[in-house]
Amino acid sequence: MAAAMQWVSRIMAAGLMMVLPGLAGQWLDGRLGTGFLVLLGFAAGMALSIAYLIAVTKPARKKKR
């Protein structure tokens, strides 16, 4: 059960990493009157979350070998 909760928290963190930069970009777009920061935010969030998921799953793959 503890291992499952660990994975749930890791996946939840990755999800937040994907969404929060995009929401921050949307907020900044509203403040600054631009229209591209939301796209940059979601792109950066996607890249960060993929890198995070790769880093998190790397030790699990090493244990299986």
C-alpha positions in Angstrom: 0.0 0.0 0.0 2.8 2.4 0.8 4.4 1.8 -2.6 1.1 2.5 -4.3 0.7 5.8 -2.4 4.2 6.7 -3.4 3.4 6.3 -7.1 0.1 8.2 -6.7 2.0 11.1 -5.2 4.6 11.0 -8.0 2.0 11.0 -10.7 0.0 13.8 -9.0 3.2 15.9 -8.8 3.8 15.3 -12.5 0.2 16.3 -13.3 0.6 19.5 -11.3 3.9 20.2 -13.1 2.1 20.0 -16.4 -0.8 22.3 -15.5 0.5 24.9 -13.2 3.0 26.6 -15.6 0.2 26.9 -18.2 -2.2 28.4 -15.7 0.6 30.9 -14.6 1.1 31.7 -18.3 -2.6 32.3 -18.7 -2.7 34.6 -15.7 0.3 36.5 -17.1 -1.3 36.8 -20.5 -4.3 38.4 -18.8 -2.1 40.8 -16.9 0.2 41.8 -19.8 -2.3 41.5 -22.6 -0.2 39.0 -24.5 -1.4 35.7 -26.0 1.6 33.4 -26.1 2.7 32.8 -22.5 0.0 30.2 -21.9 1.5 28.1 -24.8 5.0 28.6 -23.4 3.8 27.6 -20.0 2.1 24.4 -21.1 5.1 23.5 -23.3 7.5 24.0 -20.4 5.2 22.1 -18.0 5.0 19.2 -20.4 8.8 19.1 -20.8 9.4 19.3 -17.0 6.9 16.6 -16.2 8.3 14.2 -18.8 11.8 14.8 -17.4 10.5 14.3 -13.9 8.7 11.0 -14.8 11.9 9.7 -16.6 14.0 10.6 -13.5 11.5 9.0 -11.1 11.1 5.7 -13.1 14.8 5.3 -13.7 15.5 3.8 -10.2 12.5 1.4 -10.6 13.9 0.1 -13.9 17.3 -0.5 -12.4 15.8 -2.6 -9.5 14.1 -5.0 -12.0 17.4 -5.9 -13.8 
